[in-house]
Amino acid sequence: MAPFSTSEPDDDPETYVGLTQPDAEERARGRGWTTVRSLAPGTIITMEYRAGRLNFEVKDGSVARAWKG
């Protein structure tokens, strides 16, 4: 198994807020994010930071919040 990347795209997560979930996921992968994770509001997640991962909080089909790691 290959190690996880230690780099990430030069991309501002705020640009994804307001996009639909499918559009945001497609754009993020196209910009080089190796992992894209979409979560419902209030989902309990671990807090470990993983370079190359972009997280979306999705409410009513649109990205309400986006953050790295």
C-alpha positions as CSV (number, residue, x, y, z in Angstrom):
1,M,0.0,0.0,0.0
2,A,1.3,3.4,-0.9
3,P,1.8,6.0,1.9
4,F,-0.5,8.9,2.1
5,S,0.5,12.1,0.3
6,T,2.0,14.9,2.4
7,S,1.0,17.6,-0.1
8,E,-2.3,19.1,-1.0
9,P,-3.6,21.3,-3.8
10,D,-3.3,25.1,-3.5
11,D,-7.0,25.5,-3.2
12,D,-9.3,27.5,-0.9
13,P,-12.0,25.3,0.7
14,E,-14.4,28.3,0.9
15,T,-14.8,28.2,-2.9
16,Y,-16.8,25.0,-2.5
17,V,-19.5,26.5,-0.1
18,G,-22.8,26.8,-1.9
19,L,-22.0,24.2,-4.6
20,T,-24.1,21.0,-4.9
21,Q,-22.4,17.9,-3.4
22,P,-21.8,16.3,-6.8
23,D,-20.3,19.4,-8.3
24,A,-18.1,20.1,-5.3
25,E,-16.8,16.5,-5.2
26,E,-16.0,16.5,-9.0
27,R,-14.3,19.9,-8.8
28,A,-12.2,18.9,-5.7
29,R,-11.0,15.7,-7.4
30,G,-10.3,17.6,-10.6
31,R,-8.1,20.0,-8.6
32,G,-6.1,17.2,-7.1
33,W,-7.6,16.3,-3.8
34,T,-6.8,12.7,-3.1
35,T,-9.6,12.2,-0.7
36,V,-13.0,14.0,-0.7
37,R,-15.3,13.3,2.3
38,S,-18.9,14.5,2.4
39,L,-20.6,14.5,5.7
40,A,-24.0,15.3,7.1
41,P,-24.2,18.1,9.7
42,G,-23.3,16.8,13.1
43,T,-21.5,13.7,11.9
44,I,-19.0,12.5,14.5
45,I,-15.6,12.2,12.9
46,T,-12.0,11.6,14.1
47,M,-9.9,14.8,14.2
48,E,-6.7,13.5,12.8
49,Y,-5.3,15.7,10.0
50,R,-4.7,14.0,6.7
51,A,-2.9,16.0,4.0
52,G,-4.7,15.8,0.6
53,R,-8.2,15.4,2.2
54,L,-11.0,17.9,1.7
55,N,-14.1,17.6,3.9
56,F,-17.5,18.9,3.1
57,E,-20.5,19.3,5.4
58,V,-23.5,18.8,3.2
59,K,-26.9,20.2,4.1
60,D,-29.9,19.8,1.8
61,G,-27.7,18.7,-1.1
62,S,-25.3,21.7,-1.0
63,V,-21.9,22.3,0.7
64,A,-22.5,24.3,3.9
65,R,-18.9,24.1,5.1
66,A,-15.6,22.9,3.7
67,W,-12.2,22.3,5.4
68,K,-8.9,20.7,4.8
69,G,-7.7,17.5,6.5
